[in-house]
Amino acid sequence: MQAVTVDEAITLMADGAPEPRRHKKALQHCDGRILAADVVARRDQPPFVSSAMDGYAVIRTQQASDDPLSEFTVVGESQAGKAYTGPLRDGEAVRIFTGAPVPGEAGAIVLQENVIRSGDRIAITADGLKEKKTHIRLAGQDFRAGDVVARAGECLDAWRLSLVAATGLSAVHVAAKPRIAILCTGNELVRPGHAVRDDQIFESTSFGLMSLVKAWGGKPIFVGVEADSLKAITRALRDMKADLIVTVGGASVGDYDLVKPALYALGYSPVFEKVELRPGRPTAFGTLKDGTRVLSLPGNPASAFVCAQLFLKPFINKALGRPHIEEHLNLPTVDALSGNGDRQAYLRAKVVTDDEGRPMLRAFMDQDSALIQVFAQSDALIVRPSQASPALPGALVSFIRLDRR
């Protein structure tokens, strides 16, 4: 099977994702969840004309011919949640507080700092008489009944949660989190906290992948670490129940790369088996006989993380019913970059500033895909298209931001 381009692989991953499932959840449990249905306002917000400031509601400010101050008689009070219900006439004022209903006849709120009060009489200062603003909020100024205030596919962040709550809804339909099962393979891998031989390393990639899956809205399921055993890997794959299985390692064609033989033993049908990129060319995607989807990532951490950013993220977005938008930005490079070969390359990099505080990109000198520390220090991936010409210092280069919490 011929290798696909990065863009083709992204499209195929999104196309292969399941349709969003939805369920209803109480609003207090929806932080960070993805809406599965539009939220429509059931009434105006605010539902009444309200005051934007503390002060006094009057029909209009008046200035007596022989006095620089306009005087009013205070006839009542309007609090937030407790409206003044009496009439308001010329020469009268109602003490009012921010958010309180404005008497129907009132045309302005005089700020309390522009008022001198003595008993039930107030006098408006010269500054108050010059004020042009009414400090009145109209009913429905925020939103109207029937308005769509939040749309399916949007993330319920702090601001949207507050907005939905303002409509009066206590529960909403959100997309179910796609279940992403993660299986790591390799005789050399040992879970942290366990005894390790001199010829072994601690398994670490699953921790990063599970964090990314959570950040992108999925539900990570750590299956475990399996040795390079066809029987063990086949058994682990057969027993998984998930929207997507992500295997890490064993994806190439070496004697101990046994993930593909295990997959084919379970009736695997590949969608693509290689991607024209560096790092991560052996990345593959397909389905088992029972319909379970499988994304096979290379074992080197940098390769796995780059490919997760490129291919796992759009799969999760599609399964959540949200659009996948990976914004490509441009910044000048600090150092010269060599020309590129046939495969699109992704260089780990950091956004830095020059002497004048302008942002630039500094690619790490060592791009070995086994280096975890380089990835931990990176916040960007420089995108080098296939056959890209060398880039001199200061040249604009394309990059994508790495997802970091």
Residue pairs with C-beta under 8 A, 6 or more apart in sequence:
1 270
1 272
1 273
1 274
2 274
3 272
3 273
3 274
3 275
3 276
3 281
4 12
4 272
4 274
4 275
4 276
5 275
5 276
5 344
6 275
6 276
6 277
6 310
6 344
8 272
9 272
9 275
9 283
9 285
9 310
9 311
10 310
10 311
10 314
10 324
10 326
12 271
12 272
12 285
13 285
13 295
13 311
13 312
13 314
13 315
13 318
14 314
14 315
14 317
14 318
14 324
15 318
16 271
16 285
16 287
16 293
16 315
17 178
17 243
17 244
17 293
17 314
17 315
17 316
17 318
17 319
18 178
18 243
18 293
18 319
19 319
20 36
20 175
20 176
20 319
20 320
20 321
21 175
21 176
22 36
22 37
22 173
22 174
22 175
22 176
23 173
23 174
23 176
24 171
24 172
24 173
24 174
25 33
25 171
25 172
25 174
26 170
26 171
27 161
27 164
27 165
27 169
27 170
27 171
27 172
30 156
30 161
30 172
30 174
31 156
31 157
31 158
31 161
32 155
32 156
32 157
32 217
33 155
33 156
33 174
33 175
33 217
34 153
34 154
34 155
34 156
34 174
34 175
34 217
34 320
34 321
34 322
35 150
35 151
35 152
35 153
35 154
35 155
35 156
35 160
35 172
35 173
35 174
35 175
36 152
36 173
36 174
36 175
36 321
37 152
37 172
37 173
38 148
38 150
38 151
38 152
39 148
39 149
39 150
39 151
39 164
39 167
39 169
39 172
40 146
40 147
40 148
40 149
40 167
41 143
41 144
41 145
41 146
41 147
41 148
41 149
41 167
42 145
42 167
42 168
42 169
43 145
43 167
43 168
44 139
44 140
44 143
44 144
44 145
45 140
45 141
45 142
45 143
45 166
45 167
46 99
46 137
46 139
46 140
46 141
46 142
47 139
47 140
48 83
48 101
48 102
48 139
49 101
49 102
49 104
49 136
49 137
49 138
49 139
50 99
50 100
50 101
50 102
50 136
50 137
50 139
51 57
51 78
51 96
51 97
51 98
51 99
51 100
51 101
51 102
51 109
51 135
51 136
51 137
52 98
52 109
52 135
52 136
52 137
53 98
53 109
53 111
53 112
53 135
54 96
54 97
54 98
54 111
54 112
55 96
55 109
55 110
55 111
55 112
55 114
55 115
55 135
56 72
56 74
56 93
56 94
56 95
56 96
56 109
56 110
56 112
56 115
56 122
57 78
57 84
57 88
57 93
57 94
57 96
57 102
57 103
57 106
57 108
57 109
57 110
58 72
58 88
58 92
58 93
58 94
58 106
58 107
58 108
58 109
58 110
59 88
59 89
59 90
59 92
59 105
59 106
59 107
60 90
60 107
60 108
61 70
61 108
61 110
61 124
61 128
61 129
61 131
62 70
62 90
62 91
63 69
63 70
63 129
64 70
64 71
68 126
69 116
69 123
69 124
69 125
69 126
70 123
70 124
70 129
71 91
71 121
71 122
71 123
71 124
72 91
72 92
72 93
72 121
72 122
72 123
72 124
73 91
73 92
73 93
73 120
73 121
74 92
74 93
74 94
74 95
74 117
74 120
74 121
74 122
75 86
75 88
75 92
75 93
75 94
75 120
76 84
76 86
76 94
76 95
77 84
77 94
77 95
77 96
78 84
78 94
78 95
78 96
78 97
78 100
78 101
78 102
78 103
79 97
79 100
80 97
80 98
80 99
80 100
81 100
82 100
83 100
83 101
84 94
84 96
84 101
84 103
86 103
87 103
87 105
88 94
88 103
88 104
88 105
88 106
89 105
93 110
93 122
94 103
94 106
96 102
96 109
102 109
102 136
106 136
107 134
107 136
108 131
108 134
108 135
108 136
109 134
109 135
109 136
110 122
110 124
110 128
110 131
111 128
111 131
111 135
114 124
114 125
114 127
114 128
114 131
115 122
115 123
115 124
115 125
115 128
116 122
116 123
116 125
117 123
142 166
143 149
143 166
143 167
149 163
149 164
149 166
149 167
150 156
150 160
150 163
150 164
152 321
153 320
153 321
153 322
153 323
154 160
154 322
155 217
155 322
156 164
156 172
156 174
164 172
175 217
175 319
175 320
175 321
175 322
177 217
177 218
177 219
177 320
178 217
178 218
178 219
178 243
178 244
178 315
178 316
178 319
178 320
179 218
179 219
179 221
179 241
179 242
179 243
179 244
180 213
180 218
180 219
180 220
180 221
180 242
180 243
180 244
180 246
180 312
180 316
181 221
181 222
181 223
181 240
181 241
181 242
181 244
181 245
181 246
182 206
182 209
182 210
182 213
182 220
182 221
182 222
182 223
182 246
182 248
183 223
183 224
183 225
183 226
183 233
183 236
183 237
183 240
183 245
183 246
183 247
183 248
184 203
184 205
184 206
184 224
184 225
184 226
184 247
184 248
184 249
184 299
185 225
185 226
185 227
185 228
185 233
185 247
185 248
185 249
185 250
185 258
185 259
185 299
186 203
186 225
186 227
186 228
186 249
186 250
186 299
187 200
187 227
187 228
187 256
188 199
188 200
188 201
189 200
189 201
189 202
189 203
189 225
189 249
190 196
190 197
190 200
190 201
190 202
190 203
190 225
191 202
191 203
191 225
192 202
192 203
192 204
196 202
203 225
204 301
204 372
205 248
205 299
205 301
205 304
205 305
206 222
206 225
206 248
208 301
208 304
208 305
208 375
209 220
209 246
209 248
209 304
209 305
209 308
209 312
210 220
210 222
211 405
212 305
212 308
212 309
212 312
212 313
212 403
213 219
213 220
213 312
213 316
214 220
215 403
215 405
216 312
216 313
216 316
216 317
216 403
217 316
217 317
217 320
217 322
218 316
218 319
218 320
221 240
221 242
223 236
223 240
224 236
226 232
226 233
226 236
228 250
228 256
228 258
229 258
230 258
230 261
230 262
230 265
233 250
233 258
233 259
233 262
234 262
234 265
234 266
237 245
237 247
237 262
237 263
237 266
237 288
237 294
238 266
240 292
242 292
243 293
243 319
244 293
244 294
244 295
244 312
244 315
245 292
245 293
245 294
245 295
246 294
246 295
246 296
246 297
246 308
246 312
247 259
247 294
247 295
247 296
247 297
248 297
248 298
248 299
248 304
249 259
249 297
249 298
249 299
250 256
250 257
250 258
250 259
250 260
250 299
251 257
251 259
251 260
251 282
251 283
251 284
251 296
251 297
251 298
251 299
252 282
252 298
253 260
259 296
260 268
260 284
260 296
263 286
263 288
263 294
263 296
266 288
266 289
266 290
267 288
267 289
267 290
268 286
268 287
268 288
268 289
268 294
269 286
269 287
269 288
269 289
270 284
270 285
270 286
271 285
271 286
271 287
272 284
272 285
272 286
273 284
273 286
274 281
274 282
274 283
274 284
275 281
275 283
275 307
275 311
276 342
276 343
276 344
276 386
277 283
277 306
277 307
277 310
277 343
277 344
277 345
277 346
278 341
278 343
278 344
278 345
278 346
279 298
279 300
279 302
279 303
279 306
279 346
279 367
279 369
280 297
280 298
280 303
280 304
280 306
280 307
280 310
280 369
281 298
281 343
282 296
282 298
283 295
283 296
283 297
283 298
283 303
283 307
283 311
284 294
284 295
284 296
285 293
285 294
285 295
285 296
285 311
286 293
286 294
287 293
287 294
288 294
293 315
295 311
295 312
295 315
297 303
297 304
297 307
297 308
298 304
298 307
298 369
300 369
300 370
301 369
301 370
301 371
301 372
301 375
302 348
302 367
302 368
302 369
302 370
302 371
302 372
302 374
302 375
303 369
305 375
306 346
306 381
309 381
309 400
309 402
309 403
310 326
310 346
313 324
313 326
313 403
314 324
314 326
317 323
317 324
318 324
326 400
327 400
327 401
328 383
328 398
328 399
328 400
329 398
329 399
329 400
329 401
330 396
330 397
330 398
330 399
331 351
331 359
331 360
331 361
331 396
331 397
331 399
332 360
332 361
332 393
332 394
332 395
332 396
332 397
333 360
333 361
333 362
333 363
333 382
333 391
333 393
333 394
333 395
333 396
333 397
334 352
334 354
334 360
334 361
334 362
334 363
334 393
335 362
335 363
335 393
336 390
336 391
336 392
336 393
337 347
337 363
337 382
337 384
337 390
337 391
337 395
337 397
338 390
339 387
339 388
339 389
339 390
340 384
340 385
340 386
340 387
340 388
341 386
341 387
342 386
342 387
343 386
344 383
344 384
344 385
344 386
345 383
345 384
345 388
346 381
346 382
346 383
346 384
347 363
347 364
347 367
347 381
347 382
347 384
348 363
348 364
348 367
348 374
348 375
348 378
348 380
348 381
348 382
349 361
349 362
349 363
349 364
349 378
349 379
349 380
349 381
349 382
349 399
350 361
350 362
350 364
350 377
350 378
350 379
350 380
351 359
351 360
351 361
351 379
351 380
352 359
352 360
352 361
352 362
353 359
353 360
354 360
361 380
361 382
361 397
361 399
363 382
364 374
364 377
364 378
366 374
367 374
368 374
378 402
379 401
379 402
379 404
380 399
380 400
380 401
380 402
381 399
381 400
381 402
382 397
382 398
382 399
383 397
383 398
383 399
383 400
384 397
385 398
391 397
